[in-house]
Amino acid sequence: MDCKFREANCSRNAKCEECIAYHKKTIKERYCIRKRSIKHKTAVIIACIFAGIGILASIGILTTMSILNNQYKHVQEMVINGVSASHLQNGNYKGEYAYGKNTYRVNVTILDGKIADIGLNVDTKQSNQKYVNKAIALIDDVIRSQSLQVDCISGATRSSKSILKAAENALSQDD
């Protein structure tokens, strides 16, 4: 009796029950292989998705860092012009300088042709506040020397330059 479950390439000459058992086993093996293959493909797809997200995030971070680096470099290389207060009338002169999310506003008080005081108001992120606090010491140097040509505070160069540029902008106004 020929087995009705025998495949065309089956060379077994066994009883029908054995042949059925053999074919059930091979079908089960094929099913497991197919199931493993689907799991593998799913894992590869998920890995590719995460890799794509990682690449896009890296590109975004690098672009942001590049933009910030260019802004920081601009501020660090910025030239502060020497502005004399001797020709200015007594009063308060307001100036500001902004870069990125930081805005430095100064109120320079001129008395008898000299810088008497510099008030400072800074809109900045909380993380930058420690640099602003360091750079405030620069104001005393400006008042003491009566010049904007003073050394920046080490560790707070960008904040120092921003304060000086805002003061320059205040003293350069044509009233």
Backbone torsions as a table, in degrees:
resi	resn	phi	psi	omega
1	MET	NA	128.3	179.2
2	ASP	-81.7	146.6	-179.6
3	CYS	-83.4	127.8	-179.8
4	LYS	-77.2	-11.9	180.0
5	PHE	-95.7	-4.3	-175.7
6	ARG	-69.1	133.4	177.2
7	GLU	-79.2	165.8	-176.5
8	ALA	-61.8	-36.0	-178.1
9	ASN	-93.1	10.3	-179.4
10	CYS	-77.3	125.7	-178.7
11	SER	-107.7	8.6	-178.7
12	ARG	-75.1	137.5	173.9
13	ASN	-115.2	71.4	-176.7
14	ALA	-119.2	172.2	177.2
15	LYS	-65.8	160.4	-175.6
16	CYS	-59.1	-40.9	-178.5
17	GLU	-63.8	-41.4	178.6
18	GLU	-64.9	-42.0	179.9
19	CYS	-63.3	-41.8	178.4
20	ILE	-62.0	-45.2	179.8
21	ALA	-61.7	-42.0	179.2
22	TYR	-62.0	-47.1	-178.2
23	HIS	-68.2	-35.6	175.7
24	LYS	-62.7	-40.4	179.1
25	LYS	-63.3	-45.8	-178.9
26	THR	-67.6	-35.2	177.1
27	ILE	-65.5	-42.9	178.9
28	LYS	-63.1	-42.5	177.6
29	GLU	-61.5	-43.7	178.7
30	ARG	-61.9	-39.9	178.9
31	TYR	-63.0	-44.4	179.5
32	CYS	-64.3	-41.8	178.3
33	ILE	-62.7	-44.4	179.2
34	ARG	-62.7	-41.5	-179.6
35	LYS	-64.2	-43.6	177.1
36	ARG	-63.4	-38.9	-180.0
37	SER	-64.2	-40.1	178.1
38	ILE	-66.1	-43.7	177.8
39	LYS	-61.1	-42.2	179.6
40	HIS	-63.5	-45.2	179.5
41	LYS	-62.8	-40.3	178.4
42	THR	-63.3	-43.5	179.1
43	ALA	-63.1	-40.5	178.8
44	VAL	-64.9	-42.5	179.4
45	ILE	-62.8	-45.5	179.2
46	ILE	-63.1	-41.9	178.1
47	ALA	-62.0	-41.4	178.4
48	CYS	-64.3	-39.6	178.8
49	ILE	-62.8	-47.6	179.3
50	PHE	-63.9	-38.4	178.1
51	ALA	-64.2	-41.6	177.8
52	GLY	-62.7	-43.7	178.1
53	ILE	-62.7	-42.6	178.7
54	GLY	-62.0	-41.7	179.3
55	ILE	-65.2	-45.7	179.1
56	LEU	-62.6	-41.5	178.3
57	ALA	-63.8	-41.6	178.7
58	SER	-62.6	-42.3	178.3
59	ILE	-62.3	-43.5	178.7
60	GLY	-62.3	-44.0	-180.0
61	ILE	-65.0	-44.8	-179.7
62	LEU	-64.8	-39.0	177.7
63	THR	-64.0	-45.9	178.8
64	THR	-61.7	-43.6	179.1
65	MET	-62.8	-38.8	179.3
66	SER	-65.0	-43.3	179.0
67	ILE	-63.2	-47.5	179.4
68	LEU	-63.1	-40.0	179.4
69	ASN	-62.2	-40.6	177.6
70	ASN	-64.1	-41.0	177.3
71	GLN	-64.4	-45.2	-179.2
72	TYR	-63.5	-42.5	179.9
73	LYS	-62.2	-41.8	178.6
74	HIS	-58.7	-44.9	-178.9
75	VAL	-67.4	-43.3	-178.0
76	GLN	-65.3	-34.3	-178.2
77	GLU	-91.2	-0.1	-177.2
78	MET	-63.5	137.8	179.2
79	VAL	-94.0	130.2	176.0
80	ILE	-98.7	118.8	-179.0
81	ASN	-80.3	144.3	177.1
82	GLY	-76.1	116.6	-179.7
83	VAL	-116.2	129.6	-180.0
84	SER	-91.4	140.2	178.5
85	ALA	-94.7	-5.1	-173.2
86	SER	-64.0	-28.5	-179.0
87	HIS	-87.9	-5.8	-176.3
88	LEU	-87.3	146.9	177.0
89	GLN	-78.0	158.9	176.5
90	ASN	-58.3	139.6	178.4
91	GLY	151.3	-172.7	-179.8
92	ASN	-107.9	135.7	-179.1
93	TYR	-123.2	124.5	-176.9
94	LYS	-102.4	140.5	176.5
95	GLY	-150.4	159.8	178.0
96	GLU	-147.0	159.7	174.7
97	TYR	-143.8	133.2	-178.8
98	ALA	-128.2	141.3	168.6
99	TYR	-147.7	139.0	-177.3
100	GLY	57.1	-129.1	179.9
101	LYS	-98.3	12.7	-176.9
102	ASN	-108.1	132.0	175.2
103	THR	-128.4	123.6	179.9
104	TYR	-106.5	121.3	178.3
105	ARG	-118.1	133.0	178.1
106	VAL	-124.3	154.3	173.7
107	ASN	-127.2	101.9	-176.5
108	VAL	-92.6	124.1	178.9
109	THR	-97.6	123.1	177.8
110	ILE	-106.3	130.7	178.6
111	LEU	-137.3	120.3	-178.7
112	ASP	55.7	40.5	176.8
113	GLY	74.4	15.3	-179.8
114	LYS	-128.6	153.6	175.9
115	ILE	-75.5	113.0	-178.3
116	ALA	-93.7	-33.2	-176.7
117	ASP	-160.9	153.9	173.3
118	ILE	-133.1	115.4	174.5
119	GLY	-91.6	143.9	-175.4
120	LEU	-127.8	134.1	173.4
121	ASN	-133.6	123.4	-176.2
122	VAL	-123.4	126.5	170.4
123	ASP	-97.7	109.9	-176.3
124	THR	-147.9	165.5	174.4
125	LYS	-70.6	152.5	-179.1
126	GLN	-56.6	-35.9	-177.2
127	SER	-67.1	-22.3	179.6
128	ASN	-90.1	-9.3	-173.9
129	GLN	-60.2	-34.6	-179.1
130	LYS	-65.2	-32.6	178.2
131	TYR	-72.9	-38.3	176.8
132	VAL	-62.5	-44.0	179.7
133	ASN	-60.3	-37.8	176.8
134	LYS	-67.9	-41.2	-174.0
135	ALA	-72.4	-17.2	-179.4
136	ILE	-59.5	-29.5	178.2
137	ALA	-59.6	-23.5	179.2
138	LEU	-62.3	-31.6	-178.2
139	ILE	-60.5	-42.2	177.8
140	ASP	-62.4	-38.5	178.6
141	ASP	-64.0	-40.4	179.7
142	VAL	-64.9	-45.9	-179.0
143	ILE	-65.3	-42.6	-179.4
144	ARG	-63.4	-44.3	-176.2
145	SER	-89.6	-10.6	-176.8
146	GLN	54.9	37.7	-178.0
147	SER	-152.1	151.5	174.5
148	LEU	-88.3	-4.1	-179.4
149	GLN	-87.5	68.6	178.8
150	VAL	-119.7	161.7	178.8
151	ASP	-73.0	141.6	175.9
152	CYS	-71.2	156.1	177.8
153	ILE	-77.0	125.9	179.8
154	SER	-61.0	131.4	-179.3
155	GLY	88.2	-4.7	178.3
156	ALA	-141.7	42.6	-175.3
157	THR	-60.6	-47.6	-177.2
158	ARG	-65.9	-41.1	177.4
159	SER	-65.3	-41.0	178.6
160	SER	-61.3	-49.2	-179.6
161	LYS	-62.8	-37.3	-179.8
162	SER	-65.8	-40.7	177.5
163	ILE	-64.3	-45.4	179.9
164	LEU	-62.9	-40.4	-179.8
165	LYS	-67.2	-38.7	177.3
166	ALA	-64.1	-41.1	177.4
167	ALA	-65.5	-40.1	176.5
168	GLU	-60.0	-44.6	178.9
169	ASN	-62.1	-37.5	179.0
170	ALA	-67.3	-44.5	-175.7
171	LEU	-80.0	-13.7	-178.6
172	SER	-91.2	-2.0	-177.3
173	GLN	-66.7	140.1	174.3
174	ASP	-94.1	108.4	179.9
175	ASP	-99.4	NA	NA
